[in-house]
Amino acid sequence: MIDRFTFPIILLAAGQSRRMRGRDKLLEDVDGVPLIRAQAQKARVATSGSVIVALPPRPHPRYEALDGLDVTCLPVPDADTGMNASLRRSVAALPKDTPCVMVLLGDLPDLEVSDLCKVARAVDLTSDTQIWRGATAQGAPGHPIVFRNTLFDAFATLKGDSGGREVVARAQGHVALIPLPDNRARGDLDTPEDWAAWRKARD
Protein backbone atom coordinates (compact mmCIF):
# COMPACT_ATOMS: atom_id res chain seq x y z
CA MET A 1 0.00 0.00 0.00
CA ILE A 2 1.29 3.47 -0.92
CA ASP A 3 1.88 5.86 1.96
CA ARG A 4 0.62 8.98 0.17
CA PHE A 5 1.56 12.45 1.29
CA THR A 6 -0.51 15.63 1.12
CA PHE A 7 1.72 18.45 -0.10
CA PRO A 8 1.95 19.42 -3.80
CA ILE A 9 4.34 18.22 -6.47
CA ILE A 10 5.76 20.40 -9.24
CA LEU A 11 6.74 18.36 -12.30
CA LEU A 12 9.23 20.23 -14.47
CA ALA A 13 8.43 19.39 -18.09
CA ALA A 14 8.90 22.59 -20.07
CA GLY A 15 12.40 21.98 -21.44
CA GLN A 16 13.15 21.84 -25.14
CA SER A 17 15.06 18.52 -25.34
CA ARG A 18 17.81 20.32 -27.27
CA ARG A 19 20.25 17.40 -26.97
CA MET A 20 17.79 14.87 -28.44
CA ARG A 21 18.44 16.01 -32.03
CA GLY A 22 14.81 16.48 -33.01
CA ARG A 23 13.19 13.97 -30.66
CA ASP A 24 11.27 14.93 -27.52
CA LYS A 25 12.68 13.00 -24.57
CA LEU A 26 9.49 13.55 -22.56
CA LEU A 27 7.48 11.78 -25.27
CA GLU A 28 9.80 8.76 -25.41
CA ASP A 29 7.98 5.48 -24.75
CA VAL A 30 8.33 4.09 -21.22
CA ASP A 31 6.38 0.90 -20.59
CA GLY A 32 3.83 1.82 -23.24
CA VAL A 33 3.22 5.47 -22.35
CA PRO A 34 5.08 8.74 -22.98
CA LEU A 35 7.63 9.52 -20.25
CA ILE A 36 5.85 12.74 -19.25
CA ARG A 37 2.64 10.82 -18.63
CA ALA A 38 4.47 8.14 -16.65
CA GLN A 39 6.06 10.79 -14.43
CA ALA A 40 2.77 12.61 -13.91
CA GLN A 41 1.07 9.34 -13.00
CA LYS A 42 3.73 8.61 -10.38
CA ALA A 43 3.25 12.07 -8.91
CA ARG A 44 -0.52 11.67 -8.88
CA VAL A 45 -0.29 8.33 -7.04
CA ALA A 46 2.26 9.64 -4.52
CA THR A 47 0.36 12.70 -3.30
CA SER A 48 -3.22 13.63 -2.56
CA GLY A 49 -2.21 17.26 -3.05
CA SER A 50 -2.08 19.11 -6.33
CA VAL A 51 0.25 18.13 -9.15
CA ILE A 52 1.42 21.09 -11.21
CA VAL A 53 3.07 20.26 -14.54
CA ALA A 54 5.17 23.09 -15.96
CA LEU A 55 4.92 22.93 -19.76
CA PRO A 56 5.96 24.88 -22.86
CA PRO A 57 3.31 27.24 -24.25
CA ARG A 58 0.43 25.68 -26.20
CA PRO A 59 0.09 24.14 -28.68
CA HIS A 60 2.44 21.30 -27.76
CA PRO A 61 2.03 17.50 -27.91
CA ARG A 62 2.97 17.16 -24.24
CA TYR A 63 -0.49 18.46 -23.34
CA GLU A 64 -2.11 15.63 -25.28
CA ALA A 65 0.16 13.14 -23.51
CA LEU A 66 -1.39 14.28 -20.21
CA ASP A 67 -5.02 14.05 -21.33
CA GLY A 68 -7.33 12.61 -18.70
CA LEU A 69 -4.94 12.94 -15.76
CA ASP A 70 -5.87 14.90 -12.64
CA VAL A 71 -3.03 17.39 -12.95
CA THR A 72 -2.77 21.15 -13.47
CA CYS A 73 -1.06 22.04 -16.73
CA LEU A 74 0.86 25.30 -16.25
CA PRO A 75 2.06 26.93 -19.49
CA VAL A 76 5.39 28.70 -19.04
CA PRO A 77 5.54 31.40 -21.75
CA ASP A 78 9.25 32.06 -21.15
CA ALA A 79 10.24 28.40 -20.84
CA ASP A 80 12.92 28.87 -23.49
CA THR A 81 14.89 31.07 -21.06
CA GLY A 82 15.70 28.08 -18.85
CA MET A 83 14.40 25.86 -16.06
CA ASN A 84 14.23 28.72 -13.55
CA ALA A 85 11.26 30.22 -15.39
CA SER A 86 9.32 27.02 -14.68
CA LEU A 87 10.38 27.00 -11.03
CA ARG A 88 9.52 30.67 -10.57
CA ARG A 89 6.08 30.41 -12.13
CA SER A 90 5.19 27.05 -10.54
CA VAL A 91 6.07 28.13 -7.01
CA ALA A 92 4.12 31.37 -7.55
CA ALA A 93 1.07 29.26 -8.48
CA LEU A 94 1.04 27.37 -5.15
CA PRO A 95 -1.65 28.13 -2.58
CA LYS A 96 -0.47 30.62 0.06
CA ASP A 97 -0.74 28.08 2.88
CA THR A 98 1.46 25.44 1.20
CA PRO A 99 3.93 24.16 3.84
CA CYS A 100 6.37 22.66 1.36
CA VAL A 101 6.53 21.39 -2.20
CA MET A 102 8.24 18.52 -3.97
CA VAL A 103 10.00 19.33 -7.26
CA LEU A 104 10.30 16.41 -9.65
CA LEU A 105 12.20 16.38 -12.94
CA GLY A 106 10.39 15.03 -15.97
CA ASP A 107 13.32 13.02 -17.31
CA LEU A 108 14.10 10.57 -14.49
CA PRO A 109 12.30 7.41 -15.66
CA ASP A 110 13.77 5.09 -13.01
CA LEU A 111 12.28 6.97 -10.08
CA GLU A 112 9.39 5.07 -8.53
CA VAL A 113 6.39 6.15 -6.47
CA SER A 114 8.06 4.56 -3.45
CA ASP A 115 11.06 6.87 -3.94
CA LEU A 116 8.87 9.97 -3.88
CA CYS A 117 7.15 8.71 -0.76
CA LYS A 118 10.46 7.89 0.95
CA VAL A 119 11.68 11.46 0.48
CA ALA A 120 8.32 12.81 1.64
CA ARG A 121 8.39 10.66 4.78
CA ALA A 122 11.68 12.29 5.76
CA VAL A 123 10.09 15.74 5.86
CA ASP A 124 9.91 17.08 9.41
CA LEU A 125 8.54 20.61 9.58
CA THR A 126 9.35 20.81 13.30
CA SER A 127 13.08 20.62 12.50
CA ASP A 128 15.34 23.36 11.14
CA THR A 129 15.81 21.47 7.87
CA GLN A 130 14.76 23.48 4.81
CA ILE A 131 15.39 20.98 2.01
CA TRP A 132 14.91 17.22 1.82
CA ARG A 133 16.62 15.78 -1.23
CA GLY A 134 16.79 12.39 -2.88
CA ALA A 135 20.29 11.02 -3.38
CA THR A 136 21.94 8.07 -5.09
CA ALA A 137 22.79 4.95 -3.12
CA GLN A 138 26.33 6.36 -2.88
CA GLY A 139 25.06 9.67 -1.47
CA ALA A 140 25.32 11.99 -4.49
CA PRO A 141 22.53 14.62 -4.29
CA GLY A 142 19.75 14.37 -6.85
CA HIS A 143 15.97 14.42 -7.11
CA PRO A 144 13.20 14.72 -6.09
CA ILE A 145 13.70 17.75 -3.84
CA VAL A 146 11.28 19.04 -1.20
CA PHE A 147 11.55 22.76 -0.46
CA ARG A 148 10.12 24.25 2.74
CA ASN A 149 7.91 27.32 2.27
CA THR A 150 10.51 29.51 4.00
CA LEU A 151 12.43 29.27 0.72
CA PHE A 152 9.55 30.09 -1.63
CA ASP A 153 10.41 33.81 -1.83
CA ALA A 154 13.85 32.89 -3.15
CA PHE A 155 12.29 31.42 -6.29
CA ALA A 156 10.67 34.73 -7.26
CA THR A 157 13.88 36.23 -8.61
CA LEU A 158 15.34 33.15 -10.31
CA LYS A 159 16.45 33.55 -13.91
CA GLY A 160 18.42 31.40 -16.34
CA ASP A 161 18.94 27.66 -16.27
CA SER A 162 20.57 26.97 -12.90
CA GLY A 163 17.78 24.63 -11.80
CA GLY A 164 17.33 26.48 -8.52
CA ARG A 165 20.89 25.95 -7.31
CA GLU A 166 20.80 29.39 -5.70
CA VAL A 167 17.91 28.31 -3.51
CA VAL A 168 19.71 25.12 -2.50
CA ALA A 169 22.81 27.16 -1.68
CA ARG A 170 20.72 29.47 0.50
CA ALA A 171 19.72 26.46 2.60
CA GLN A 172 23.31 25.29 3.06
CA GLY A 173 23.66 23.39 6.32
CA HIS A 174 19.93 22.70 6.44
CA VAL A 175 19.68 20.07 3.69
CA ALA A 176 18.85 16.42 4.40
CA LEU A 177 19.87 13.79 1.84
CA ILE A 178 17.68 10.69 1.54
CA PRO A 179 19.44 7.81 -0.26
CA LEU A 180 17.39 6.05 -2.94
CA PRO A 181 18.31 2.78 -4.68
CA ASP A 182 21.05 2.69 -7.31
CA ASN A 183 21.26 5.85 -9.46
CA ARG A 184 17.54 6.60 -9.60
CA ALA A 185 17.95 10.09 -8.15
CA ARG A 186 20.28 11.19 -10.96
CA GLY A 187 19.42 8.93 -13.90
CA ASP A 188 18.27 11.60 -16.36
CA LEU A 189 18.29 10.71 -20.07
CA ASP A 190 19.20 13.67 -22.27
CA THR A 191 20.44 12.19 -25.55
CA PRO A 192 19.40 9.43 -27.98
CA GLU A 193 22.48 7.51 -26.82
CA ASP A 194 21.33 7.77 -23.20
CA TRP A 195 17.97 6.33 -24.18
CA ALA A 196 19.50 3.52 -26.23
CA ALA A 197 21.78 2.50 -23.36
CA TRP A 198 18.92 2.67 -20.86
CA ARG A 199 16.68 0.46 -23.02
CA LYS A 200 19.49 -2.01 -23.61
CA ALA A 201 20.11 -2.28 -19.86
CA ARG A 202 16.42 -3.10 -19.33
CA ASP A 203 16.31 -5.90 -21.91
C-alpha positions in Angstrom: 0.0 0.0 0.0 1.3 3.5 -0.9 1.9 5.9 2.0 0.6 9.0 0.2 1.6 12.5 1.3 -0.5 15.6 1.1 1.7 18.4 -0.1 2.0 19.4 -3.8 4.3 18.2 -6.5 5.8 20.4 -9.2 6.7 18.4 -12.3 9.2 20.2 -14.5 8.4 19.4 -18.1 8.9 22.6 -20.1 12.4 22.0 -21.4 13.1 21.8 -25.1 15.1 18.5 -25.3 17.8 20.3 -27.3 20.2 17.4 -27.0 17.8 14.9 -28.4 18.4 16.0 -32.0 14.8 16.5 -33.0 13.2 14.0 -30.7 11.3 14.9 -27.5 12.7 13.0 -24.6 9.5 13.5 -22.6 7.5 11.8 -25.3 9.8 8.8 -25.4 8.0 5.5 -24.8 8.3 4.1 -21.2 6.4 0.9 -20.6 3.8 1.8 -23.2 3.2 5.5 -22.3 5.1 8.7 -23.0 7.6 9.5 -20.2 5.9 12.7 -19.2 2.6 10.8 -18.6 4.5 8.1 -16.6 6.1 10.8 -14.4 2.8 12.6 -13.9 1.1 9.3 -13.0 3.7 8.6 -10.4 3.3 12.1 -8.9 -0.5 11.7 -8.9 -0.3 8.3 -7.0 2.3 9.6 -4.5 0.4 12.7 -3.3 -3.2 13.6 -2.6 -2.2 17.3 -3.1 -2.1 19.1 -6.3 0.2 18.1 -9.2 1.4 21.1 -11.2 3.1 20.3 -14.5 5.2 23.1 -16.0 4.9 22.9 -19.8 6.0 24.9 -22.9 3.3 27.2 -24.3 0.4 25.7 -26.2 0.1 24.1 -28.7 2.4 21.3 -27.8 2.0 17.5 -27.9 3.0 17.2 -24.2 -0.5 18.5 -23.3 -2.1 15.6 -25.3 0.2 13.1 -23.5 -1.4 14.3 -20.2 -5.0 14.0 -21.3 -7.3 12.6 -18.7 -4.9 12.9 -15.8 -5.9 14.9 -12.6 -3.0 17.4 -13.0 -2.8 21.2 -13.5 -1.1 22.0 -16.7 0.9 25.3 -16.3 2.1 26.9 -19.5 5.4 28.7 -19.0 5.5 31.4 -21.7 9.2 32.1 -21.2 10.2 28.4 -20.8 12.9 28.9 -23.5 14.9 31.1 -21.1 15.7 28.1 -18.9 14.4 25.9 -16.1 14.2 28.7 -13.6 11.3 30.2 -15.4 9.3 27.0 -14.7 10.4 27.0 -11.0 9.5 30.7 -10.6 6.1 30.4 -12.1 5.2 27.1 -10.5 6.1 28.1 -7.0 4.1 31.4 -7.6 1.1 29.3 -8.5 1.0 27.4 -5.2 -1.7 28.1 -2.6 -0.5 30.6 0.1 -0.7 28.1 2.9 1.5 25.4 1.2 3.9 24.2 3.8 6.4 22.7 1.4 6.5 21.4 -2.2 8.2 18.5 -4.0 10.0 19.3 -7.3 10.3 16.4 -9.7 12.2 16.4 -12.9 10.4 15.0 -16.0 13.3 13.0 -17.3 14.1 10.6 -14.5 12.3 7.4 -15.7 13.8 5.1 -13.0 12.3 7.0 -10.1 9.4 5.1 -8.5 6.4 6.2 -6.5 8.1 4.6 -3.4 11.1 6.9 -3.9 8.9 10.0 -3.9 7.1 8.7 -0.8 10.5 7.9 0.9 11.7 11.5 0.5 8.3 12.8 1.6 8.4 10.7 4.8 11.7 12.3 5.8 10.1 15.7 5.9 9.9 17.1 9.4 8.5 20.6 9.6 9.4 20.8 13.3 13.1 20.6 12.5 15.3 23.4 11.1 15.8 21.5 7.9 14.8 23.5 4.8 15.4 21.0 2.0 14.9 17.2 1.8 16.6 15.8 -1.2 16.8 12.4 -2.9 20.3 11.0 -3.4 21.9 8.1 -5.1 22.8 4.9 -3.1 26.3 6.4 -2.9 25.1 9.7 -1.5 25.3 12.0 -4.5 22.5 14.6 -4.3 19.8 14.4 -6.9 16.0 14.4 -7.1 13.2 14.7 -6.1 13.7 17.8 -3.8 11.3 19.0 -1.2 11.5 22.8 -0.5 10.1 24.3 2.7 7.9 27.3 2.3 10.5 29.5 4.0 12.4 29.3 0.7 9.6 30.1 -1.6 10.4 33.8 -1.8 13.9 32.9 -3.2 12.3 31.4 -6.3 10.7 34.7 -7.3 13.9 36.2 -8.6 15.3 33.1 -10.3 16.5 33.5 -13.9 18.4 31.4 -16.3 18.9 27.7 -16.3 20.6 27.0 -12.9 17.8 24.6 -11.8 17.3 26.5 -8.5 20.9 26.0 -7.3 20.8 29.4 -5.7 17.9 28.3 -3.5 19.7 25.1 -2.5 22.8 27.2 -1.7 20.7 29.5 0.5 19.7 26.5 2.6 23.3 25.3 3.1 23.7 23.4 6.3 19.9 22.7 6.4 19.7 20.1 3.7 18.8 16.4 4.4 19.9 13.8 1.8 17.7 10.7 1.5 19.4 7.8 -0.3 17.4 6.0 -2.9 18.3 2.8 -4.7 21.0 2.7 -7.3 21.3 5.8 -9.5 17.5 6.6 -9.6 17.9 10.1 -8.2 20.3 11.2 -11.0 19.4 8.9 -13.9 18.3 11.6 -16.4 18.3 10.7 -20.1 19.2 13.7 -22.3 20.4 12.2 -25.6 19.4 9.4 -28.0 22.5 7.5 -26.8 21.3 7.8 -23.2 18.0 6.3 -24.2 19.5 3.5 -26.2 21.8 2.5 -23.4 18.9 2.7 -20.9 16.7 0.5 -23.0 19.5 -2.0 -23.6 20.1 -2.3 -19.9 16.4 -3.1 -19.3 16.3 -5.9 -21.9 
